[in-house]
Amino acid sequence: MPSARAATAGLGDIQMESIRPDTTDPIPLRPAPNQFGTIMLRFVGLLAVAIAILAFVYSR
């Protein structure tokens, strides 16, 4: 014979148990992403290296 809890489970009346952490320390944040200027500098630098390599290969 099903219990009263099982009978109400089909109706969507389910109580969720709250889970709390053992400590109250704050959750550590992720490190800040790289700044846009740093990313652009790397992109331009790698692009210049790639162009120099292609120019060297083409001139041979």
N, C-alpha and C positions, 0 to 999 in steps of 0.2 A: 504494500500500500504506500503510495507516495506521500511524502511529508508535506506540510503546509508551505515550507520554503520552496520545495521543488515545484509545487503548484503555481506559486507566484513568479517563479523564475521565467516561465514562458510569457508572462505579461510584461516583462521588462522592469520589474520593481526589485532590482538587485542593489543592495547596499554595498559599497566598496569600503574596504578597510584602509585607513590612512597609514602610510608608512613614513616614519620620521627617521632622519639620520641619527647616528649615535652622538655625533658632536655638532655643535652649533657654528663651526667655522664656515665662513663664506666659501662658495664654490670658486675656485681659481679661474680667472679669465684667460682666454687665449692671448698669446702675445700679439701686439699690434702688427698689422700687415705692413709690408714695405711701402714707403712713400712713393707717390707717382713719379717724382723726379728721379729717384733711384732706378725705377723700372725703365724709364725712358732712356736714361744714361746707359744702362746695360744693353738695351735694344739697339741704340745708335752705335755703340761700341762694337757689338757683335756684327751688325750690318756692315760697318766699315771694314772689319776683318774679313768678312765673307767677300766683299767687293774687291779687296786687295788680293785675296787668294785667287779669285776668278780672273782678275786682270793679269796676274802673274802666269796663270795656266794658259790664258789666251795669247799672251805675248810670246810664248815659246814656240 
